[in-house]
Amino acid sequence: MSATDDKIFINVTIDIAASTLQTIVETAKQIAGTDDKGIYRIDTAEKVNEMVSAFLKKYDFDKYVNNMDNYKR
């Protein structure tokens, strides 16, 4: 996508390993740390969104979807 392309937000269901989700949650909590009451203030669902979106951008999802072979199961 070029810098001028519009982006939209979509909600999807994806399959990931439970261990992957656990890693994201634990790492996000470590980075965020706790507040003065010992409570983590991090939206872990949003962190999953950020991680998946960054992965799709890094590995050129636009190019992937333009290859018809990737639509075959």
C-alpha positions in Angstrom: 0.0 0.0 0.0 1.3 3.4 -0.8 1.2 6.2 1.8 -1.9 7.7 0.1 -4.0 4.6 0.3 -7.0 4.6 2.6 -7.0 2.0 5.3 -10.0 0.4 6.9 -10.4 -1.5 10.1 -12.0 -5.0 9.9 -12.8 -7.5 12.5 -11.8 -11.0 11.7 -11.4 -14.4 13.4 -7.9 -15.9 13.0 -6.4 -19.1 14.2 -3.3 -18.8 16.3 -1.8 -21.1 18.8 -2.7 -20.6 22.5 1.0 -20.3 23.2 1.3 -17.4 20.7 -1.5 -15.5 22.4 0.0 -16.2 25.8 3.4 -14.8 24.6 1.8 -11.6 23.3 -0.1 -11.1 26.5 2.8 -11.8 28.8 5.2 -9.7 26.7 2.8 -6.8 26.5 2.3 -6.9 30.3 6.1 -6.9 30.9 6.5 -3.9 28.6 3.6 -1.9 30.1 4.4 -2.8 33.7 2.0 -2.1 36.6 0.6 1.1 37.9 1.0 2.2 41.6 -1.7 -0.3 42.6 0.0 -3.2 40.9 -2.6 -3.4 38.0 -1.6 -3.8 34.4 -3.2 -1.1 32.2 -2.8 -2.7 28.7 -5.4 -3.6 26.1 -4.0 -7.0 25.1 -6.6 -7.5 22.4 -5.4 -4.3 20.8 -1.8 -5.5 21.1 -2.8 -8.6 19.2 -4.3 -6.4 16.5 -1.1 -4.3 16.4 1.1 -7.4 16.1 -0.9 -9.0 13.3 -1.2 -5.7 11.4 2.6 -5.2 11.7 3.3 -8.7 10.5 1.0 -8.2 7.5 2.7 -5.0 6.6 6.2 -6.3 7.1 5.6 -9.4 4.9 3.7 -7.5 2.2 0.2 -8.9 2.5 -0.8 -6.8 -0.5 1.6 -8.7 -2.7 0.3 -12.0 -1.2 -3.3 -11.3 -2.0 -2.4 -10.4 -5.6 -1.1 -13.9 -6.3 -4.0 -16.1 -7.4 -2.2 -19.3 -6.3 -2.7 -18.1 -2.6 -6.4 -18.5 -3.0 -6.3 -22.2 -3.7 -6.6 -24.6 -0.7 
